[in-house]
Structure formats: structure tokens, C-alpha cells
Amino acid sequence: VQLVESGGGLVQPGGSLRLSCVASGFTFSAYGMSWYRQAPGKERELVAFISSAGGGHSTKYADSVKGRFTISRDNAKNTVYLQMNSLKPEDTAVYYCYRASNYWGQGTQVTVSS
């Protein structure tokens, strides 16, 4: 299993970024996928989850990002996305792609600052 994130960077408050996670080594469509984040000095937290097709591609979000972030997936490209809009300084963190059980990407840094 390999998960490779991209798309992080520096953005001003109110801006947008789209993170991508390309997966390999397993049947991507059969698994739910998640995005987590970890800010300095804080625990890693779940940001968003999208189920497999069997689960209807249902989604759930942390309360702190509802209405601003959108998780989606393209099973043909083995890729899960996180569209982040209206970014705030408190969204600054390393963002990780995750697949059960205990498979993590290397992370991509998102910094929201003026």
C-alpha cells in the first residue's frame, strides 16, 4: 500500500487549496479513505472521510471544516481529493491521507498566513 499526497503550500486566509492523494497497491475503490491533519503541538485529527462505492461514497467531516472543505474521489485515477476553501490560519497543519488499517501517506504541509 502506498499513499502519496500533493497540493499543499502557503495560502492567504480566505484562499483555497486542493490536496490530492494517489493510492496504489490495493483495490482503491473497495476502501473508504480519509484525510487527517496534525498541527504543531496538537494531536492528529480526522478532517474528512469518504466511504467506498459500497457505502455510497458517503462523507463525513469534522465540525471545524464543515461547509468549507469537500472530500471526493476518482476511482478511475485511484485518487482522493480534499478541496479546501475559505482557509483560516487555524487550518495550518500537515495533512495526511489515510486508509485502514494504519496506512498513512507522508503528509503535505498546508500553511495559512498573510
Secondary structure as GFF3:
##gff-version 3
##sequence-region A 1 114
A	DSSP	beta_strand	2	6	.	.	.	ID=ss1
A	DSSP	beta_strand	9	11	.	.	.	ID=ss2
A	DSSP	beta_strand	17	24	.	.	.	ID=ss3
A	DSSP	three_ten_helix	28	30	.	.	.	ID=ss4
A	DSSP	beta_strand	33	38	.	.	.	ID=ss5
A	DSSP	beta_strand	45	50	.	.	.	ID=ss6
A	DSSP	three_ten_helix	53	55	.	.	.	ID=ss7
A	DSSP	beta_strand	59	61	.	.	.	ID=ss8
A	DSSP	beta_strand	69	74	.	.	.	ID=ss9
A	DSSP	beta_strand	79	84	.	.	.	ID=ss10
A	DSSP	three_ten_helix	89	91	.	.	.	ID=ss11
A	DSSP	beta_strand	93	99	.	.	.	ID=ss12
A	DSSP	beta_strand	103	104	.	.	.	ID=ss13
A	DSSP	beta_strand	108	112	.	.	.	ID=ss14
###
